């Protein structure tokens, strides 16, 4: 396949490639109107050690989770040529911080598969061993395997987790709708196996090279229930296989023995539990021969089937096949349809009136490519955009949506994104290894001395906006895929693409790092505003569910622009404030069990909203103080959190005279009636608890010993809250309030707040679209981007005393305690809790699995910065 010319990564010469795809029975087109763009974001490679070398494993396995964790395999070779099978796990924001696991597999690892939550990983090898890996202490860079299964001596060729019955459909045509329920709908889909009460049962299914299917079920007790059965009575060699699921709870397995002269077989697998034993029932489904084997001109040109993939795990009726020779390949897309069975006229006449025509299942080819360079890897989209057989017209539209394309990697080093049904080219990427001068005649091009650098394994992200590839030299490359697929889009339409995918991640809880790759600084303000508009259009119940997720999403967006970077402080602070408020209110207990429906926390909010008195003691009179009684040790353990609330209120009021400076952290709180009301409620709670345990009160440094700091701050806070609360018309703070706030620094020492943890992630440094070269195990010394420079005055610099961002404890300049850091925002907290009281552990358990922003934890070095 002749390649177009380019001068550097992602640039294209005047010549465009021929279209890959053609409808079945049609001649393929000779040119494509527009080719989309892909560009390299970063490359990460191994450092060569004198006594050991990471080399690509054969075969090479790679998997990408919905939480943007990437797992891939290498073989570690030492001087004695002994191989250690390694599994490497990294998060895309810190690719150099790779966690390498000695897998313990005795043979080559053939499959890697993440579960649907992105927190567990399956690995399978050529000896039939399957291991289930899970996080240790919920850390993304600490893994262990406690359970697994074995089909001894039988290599695993396909592996998948059982389906949990959760499927969300994206309605691209309704991306402009106001309600999330119109854009994303829950599809009726049955789990592969259910427990009592309909709860999906966890487990995995695998196919071996000898034609066995093995199912392992994870019982709630932790035991593994395993069963093995033959796919059919006449077993044969299975070189390739793939697994998909049907809406009715069944499993479909596709197999091929590697020869294109033999049919591709399909089987239905049903799993059940009978008398505490796993039972597997199989049934043969219609098979197919590749079209190229029935074409007299191509019959012997592509002797081997090299790739066999269902288009999606939950799309068992569409399959992609690739047949190859030593130098070229051909790709076909097939669809399973219900068709009427032809009936002889004699039987039609005697058939009873009203009888329906008998139906059969039959495979039909949708599209096929021309002869291509040899395909080295295939990556399929994970976005659940439903396509029917009639949706081929989408491929000819002027707009391509992310998720409609699959990726093909070739031995010449190129990567093509093609429409998953029509196989029409949507975007092309050529590595520098395949770059050639535009004017150089083909006859003068020298032959390469060795095989070109090409991807041996690829995976698309969960929004199809990024692609990771592992090449034959062991390097990891991260590519951006344009959301417009190269078509000239208006800025508003391009923003709508990104907004639609951000909303999808908000609803599903998936990580949105790959979307941030495409957000330019000039887009941030518009995206944040439109995201907030869409959020406010949803029902109140849904808004409450998504409230913390949208704050984390806004914070990660605002990090990308120097104009909005200080708003990151406000969003993180609001996340922390909401968490403290909900936790402290949950500690309140009704004095009598037969109290009305409202909880003490709800009554507190109602009374504080109704009473606008500026005297904190008059507000307290209306509350049942017996509901606020807590153990003295608990109150003392909460002092650090209460101190933060008091310091933050003081900082906000002291900054009111400078409210005209939007680049100042805390600016948005001065007009946020909801947050100010929340702070007002907490001040009342702290005042009551101070009567029980004075030492739990926030400590202020005042110029006068007789100063009642809590009363002063509550009075000023109430006046500010009245100006912007939702019940009344918004108004500007009067001059008297501003004057009083101007005097605050002369009455109380205004503390310096730790606004932000330092994040050493890559995404803000990738905006110029210049490839970054990284090395595994070595933190990069990259120059800080403009947003990072803006944050320097808002975060503690290296060498300064460190702080536990969640417990608000000071750890010293060089902490000795083990800590964990958030992979998304950089928030740091101690790994082990120093507290023993139950109520404080309740606060800490909120962040056991995820950070305040929802990001994954990773173990941080002792000298974190």
Secondary structure by P-SEA (a helix, b strand, c coil): cbbbbbcccccccccccccccccccccccccccbbbbbbbcbbbbbcccccccccccccbbbbbcccccccbbbbbbcccccccbbbbbbccccccbbbbbccccccccccccccccccbbbbbcccbbbbbbbbccccccbbbbccccccccccccccccccccbbbbbccccccccccccccccccccccccccccccccccccccccbbbbbbbbccccbbbbbbbbccccccccccbbbbbccccbbbbbbbcccccccbbbbbbbbbbcccbbbbbbbbcccccccccccccccccccccccccccccccccbbbbbbbccccbbbbbbbbbbbbccccaaaaaacccccccbbbbbbbbcccccccccccbbbbbcccccccccccccccccccccccbbbbbcccbbbbbcccccccccbbbbcccccccccccccccccccccccccccccccccccbbbbbcccbbbbbbbbbccccccccaaaaaaaaaaaaaaaaaaccccccccccccccaaaaaaaaaaaaaaaccaaaaaaaaaaaaaaaaaaaaaccccccaaaaaaaaaaaaaaaaaaaaaccccccccccccaaaaaaaaaaacccccaaaaaaacccccccccaaaaaaaaaaaaaaaaaaaaaaaacccccccccccccccccaaaaaaaaaaaaaaaaaaaacccccccccccccccaaaaaaaaaaaaaaaacccccccccccaaaaaaaaacccccbbbbbcccccccccccccccccbbbbbccccccccccaaaaaacccccccccccccccccccccccccccbbbbcccbbbbbcccccccaaaaaaaaaacccccccccccccccccc
